[in-house]
Amino acid sequence: MAPPTDSPDEKSSPGAEAPADQGPAPPRWGPASGVGSLPGDDPVEAVRLVTGELPDFPHLPELPGRGPGADLIGRSAALLVDLAVDLTPAGWRLVPRPGTDLRRAHATMARDLDALYEVAERYAGPFKVQVAGPWTLAAGLERTRGDRAVVDPGARRDLTQSLAEGIAAHVAAVSARVPGAEVVVQLDEPSVPAVLQGALPTASGFGKLPAVEATVVEEELGHLVDRVTRPVVVHCCASRAPLDLLRAAGAAAVSFDLGLVQDLDALGTAVEAGTHLLVGVVPGTDTRLPQPKATASRVQGWWRELGFPMEELHTAVTLTPSCGLAGASPGYARTAMTHVREAAKYLLPE
């Protein structure tokens, strides 16, 4: 049986998404998942690895080691509707017409969807896809003339609108290949702290772009979250991740590196608001890991410090690696996923 023939950059057909006024379906979370990226260049093997090690909440793997078009910005830009990008020596740039680099990115995504169909067609349950969030995408794309798109409110607005349409088409393509998948959309926003702090370099590299007010960042991120008709996770594993802002933008869940979070009040507020937590508990690069039970004890101690009943922990959190695993060895990537799956078992009430 041949896989569905729709391409990842097609607009979704009528009826592919629930009407906007119904809102997203109540999310169902698994005990352990991944962040997104993995080492290697074989999408079939990557899907087998993720579905085998994270059977209750797998994700569509990203393999940036394959080169341009498989990286976070190129892969996400390939989802844009009616906007084109091309690769320059300085990185990805918005251009008037699509070229070879964008076609390569489309082909890469198509191979990933074919691999998903081949391996996971019969999967049923929560399933996560990842895409650059609007601020990280705008920070990573240059305008045709000028600096990064992040400095231009009009360019940001166009990107957000295009990205929302692209995400809808991507979700429809994933759902067509895995009908039992309850798709969750993760927006990767590693650039948000730099946007807020005015730490992004200019295109020349000799200066810094001005900081953007937190209210503007929250509002524009919220515009995209509101347009995605599936549960949205916002991921930021950078230092000083603004968890309050990500939650206030309407995310159903926030994803972060537990080792970098110091604002327990923000986490407590998120839990009280019903925001799910995807908690990064093991490094994204090779290191010696403790026993899974020790990792679970660390999470339990953190939860106890927040002051919430221990019996609620297993439903409030999903354990993950701290960041993507593209920089890890293949052996460590497998070990890290096994580790979070096994650690999550110790969070269940006795």
C-alpha positions in Angstrom: 0.0 0.0 0.0 1.5 3.3 -1.0 1.7 6.2 1.5 -0.5 9.3 1.1 0.8 11.6 -1.7 0.3 15.0 -0.1 3.4 17.0 0.3 4.4 18.7 3.6 4.1 22.2 2.1 0.6 21.8 0.8 -2.2 23.7 2.5 -4.5 21.4 4.5 -7.7 20.5 2.9 -11.1 21.6 4.3 -12.0 19.4 7.3 -8.4 18.4 8.0 -8.4 20.5 11.1 -11.1 21.0 13.8 -12.9 24.3 13.5 -11.1 27.0 15.3 -14.0 27.8 17.6 -13.8 24.3 19.0 -10.2 24.9 20.2 -7.6 22.1 20.6 -8.7 18.7 21.9 -7.8 18.1 25.6 -4.1 17.0 25.5 -3.0 13.6 26.5 0.7 13.4 27.6 3.0 10.5 27.9 5.5 9.8 30.7 8.6 10.4 28.7 9.5 11.9 25.3 12.3 13.5 23.3 13.0 17.1 22.4 13.5 16.6 18.7 16.9 16.1 17.1 19.0 13.0 16.9 22.4 12.1 15.4 22.6 10.2 12.1 21.1 10.5 8.7 18.7 7.6 8.3 15.1 8.7 9.0 13.7 5.1 9.0 16.1 4.1 11.7 15.5 7.3 13.6 11.7 6.7 13.7 12.3 3.1 14.8 14.6 4.3 17.6 12.1 6.9 18.9 9.1 4.7 18.7 11.0 1.8 20.4 12.5 3.8 23.2 9.7 6.3 23.8 6.6 4.1 23.0 4.1 6.2 24.9 4.9 9.7 23.5 7.2 9.5 20.5 8.1 12.4 18.2 9.1 13.0 14.6 12.9 12.9 14.7 15.0 15.7 13.2 18.3 14.7 11.7 20.3 18.0 11.2 23.4 16.0 10.4 22.0 15.5 6.9 22.9 19.1 6.1 21.1 22.3 5.0 17.3 21.9 5.0 17.5 19.4 7.9 18.5 22.1 10.4 16.0 23.8 12.6 15.6 27.0 10.5 15.7 25.4 7.1 13.4 22.6 8.1 10.9 25.0 9.6 11.2 27.5 6.7 10.2 24.6 4.4 6.8 24.6 6.0 6.1 28.2 5.2 3.2 28.9 2.8 3.7 31.5 0.1 7.1 32.5 1.4 10.4 31.3 0.0 13.9 31.0 1.5 17.3 30.3 0.1 20.7 29.5 1.7 23.5 32.0 1.6 27.0 31.9 3.2 25.5 33.8 6.1 22.5 31.5 6.6 18.9 31.3 5.4 17.3 34.3 3.7 13.8 35.2 2.6 13.8 35.5 -1.2 11.1 36.2 -3.9 11.2 32.8 -5.5 12.0 29.2 -4.3 15.2 27.7 -5.4 17.3 24.5 -5.1 17.9 24.8 -1.3 14.2 25.1 -0.5 13.4 22.1 -2.8 16.0 20.1 -1.0 14.4 21.0 2.4 11.0 19.9 1.0 12.5 16.6 -0.2 14.1 16.0 3.3 10.7 16.5 5.0 9.0 14.3 2.5 11.5 11.5 3.3 10.8 11.9 7.0 7.1 11.6 6.4 7.6 8.5 4.3 9.7 7.0 7.1 7.0 7.8 9.6 4.5 6.0 7.5 6.7 3.0 7.0 7.5 2.5 10.6 4.6 4.0 12.7 1.5 3.8 10.6 -0.3 1.8 13.3 0.8 3.9 16.2 -2.0 5.4 18.4 -1.5 7.9 21.1 0.1 11.3 21.7 2.7 12.1 19.1 4.9 15.3 18.9 6.2 17.3 15.9 8.6 20.1 16.3 9.0 23.4 14.4 10.9 26.7 15.1 8.7 29.1 16.9 8.0 32.5 15.4 10.7 34.4 17.3 13.4 31.9 16.6 12.4 31.6 13.0 12.5 35.4 12.6 15.8 35.6 14.3 17.3 32.9 12.0 16.0 34.4 8.7 17.5 37.4 7.0 15.3 39.7 4.9 16.0 40.0 1.2 17.4 43.5 1.9 18.6 44.3 5.4 19.0 42.6 8.7 17.2 39.7 10.4 13.5 39.5 10.0 13.1 39.7 13.8 13.6 43.5 13.6 10.7 44.1 11.2 7.2 43.8 12.7 5.7 43.4 9.2 8.0 40.6 8.4 7.3 38.9 11.7 3.5 39.2 11.0 3.9 37.6 7.6 6.1 34.8 9.0 3.6 34.0 11.8 0.7 33.9 9.4 2.6 31.7 6.9 4.0 29.4 9.6 0.5 28.9 11.1 -0.7 27.7 7.7 2.4 25.5 7.3 1.9 23.9 10.7 -1.7 23.0 9.8 -0.6 21.4 6.6 2.2 19.5 8.4 -0.1 18.2 11.1 -2.5 17.1 8.4 0.3 15.3 6.6 1.4 13.5 9.8 -2.2 12.6 10.6 -2.7 11.1 7.2 0.2 8.8 7.7 -0.5 7.9 11.3 -4.3 8.2 11.7 -4.1 7.2 15.4 -1.7 10.0 16.3 -2.9 12.7 18.7 -0.6 15.3 17.3 1.1 17.8 19.7 3.0 20.7 18.2 6.2 21.8 19.8 7.5 25.4 19.1 11.2 25.6 19.6 12.1 29.0 20.9 15.8 28.9 21.9 16.3 32.5 20.7 13.6 34.1 22.9 16.0 35.0 25.8 18.4 36.7 23.4 15.5 38.6 21.8 14.4 39.8 25.2 17.9 40.8 26.3 19.0 42.4 23.1 21.8 39.8 22.6 21.1 38.9 19.0 24.0 39.9 16.7 23.3 42.0 13.6 23.9 40.5 10.2 27.4 42.0 10.1 28.2 40.6 13.5 29.6 43.9 14.7 26.6 45.0 16.8 23.6 43.8 18.6 19.9 44.1 17.7 17.7 46.1 20.1 15.8 44.1 22.7 12.1 43.5 22.2 9.7 44.2 25.0 8.4 41.1 26.8 4.7 42.1 26.1 5.4 42.2 22.4 7.2 38.8 22.5 4.3 37.3 24.5 1.6 38.8 22.3 3.1 37.7 19.0 3.9 34.2 20.2 0.4 34.0 21.5 -1.0 34.8 18.0 0.6 31.7 16.7 -0.4 29.5 19.6 -4.0 30.6 19.2 -4.0 29.6 15.5 -2.6 26.1 16.1 -5.6 23.8 16.6 -3.5 21.2 18.4 -2.0 21.3 21.9 1.2 23.4 21.8 4.4 22.9 23.7 6.9 25.8 23.8 10.4 24.6 24.3 13.3 26.7 25.5 16.4 25.0 26.9 18.5 28.2 26.9 19.6 29.9 30.1 17.0 32.3 31.6 14.1 30.8 29.7 11.1 33.1 30.4 8.7 30.4 31.6 6.0 32.8 32.8 6.0 34.5 29.3 5.7 31.1 27.5 2.9 30.0 29.7 1.1 33.3 29.4 1.3 33.1 25.6 -1.2 30.2 25.9 1.0 27.1 25.7 -0.5 23.9 26.9 2.9 22.9 28.1 6.4 24.3 28.5 9.6 22.4 28.0 12.9 23.3 29.7 16.2 22.2 31.1 15.6 21.6 34.8 19.2 22.3 35.6 18.9 25.9 34.3 15.7 26.9 35.9 16.0 29.0 39.1 12.5 30.6 39.1 10.5 28.1 41.1 7.6 30.6 41.4 7.2 30.6 37.6 7.0 26.8 37.7 4.5 26.8 40.6 2.3 29.3 38.7 2.4 27.1 35.6 1.4 24.0 37.6 -1.4 25.9 39.3 -2.6 27.1 35.9 -2.8 23.5 34.6 0.2 23.9 32.3 2.0 20.6 31.6 5.7 20.5 32.2 8.2 18.7 29.9 11.2 18.5 32.2 14.7 18.1 30.7 16.6 15.9 33.1 19.6 14.5 31.2 22.2 16.4 29.1 21.9 16.5 25.3 25.5 15.5 24.8 27.5 12.4 26.0 28.0 12.2 29.7 27.9 9.5 32.4 24.3 9.2 33.6 23.2 8.2 37.1 20.8 5.4 37.7 17.2 6.2 36.5 16.0 6.0 40.1 18.4 8.7 41.1 17.1 11.0 38.3 13.5 10.3 39.5 14.5 11.2 43.1 15.9 14.5 41.9 12.6 15.3 40.2 10.7 14.3 43.2 12.8 16.5 45.4 12.2 19.4 43.1 8.4 18.7 43.1 8.4 18.6 46.8 10.2 22.0 46.9 7.4 23.4 44.7 4.9 22.2 47.4 2.6 20.1 45.4 1.2 16.6 46.4 3.5 13.8 45.3 0.6 11.8 43.8 0.1 14.5 41.2 3.6 14.4 39.9 3.3 11.7 37.3 0.4 13.4 35.6 1.9 16.9 35.7 5.3 16.1 34.1 6.8 14.4 31.1 10.6 13.6 31.4 12.8 14.4 28.4 16.5 15.1 27.6 17.4 18.7 28.3 17.8 19.6 24.6 18.0 17.9 21.3 20.5 15.0 20.9 22.0 15.8 17.5 25.4 16.5 19.1 25.4 13.2 21.0 26.8 9.9 19.9 24.3 7.4 18.6 24.8 5.2 21.6 24.3 8.0 24.1 21.2 9.2 22.3 19.6 5.8 22.7 20.8 5.6 26.4 19.3 9.1 27.1 15.9 8.1 25.8 16.0 4.8 27.6 17.0 6.7 30.8 14.0 9.1 30.8 11.6 6.3 30.0 12.9 4.2 33.0 13.1 7.2 35.3 9.5 8.1 34.6 8.4 4.7 35.9 9.7 5.7 39.4 7.3 8.7 39.5 4.2 6.5 39.5 2.4 6.3 42.9 3.2 3.2 44.8 
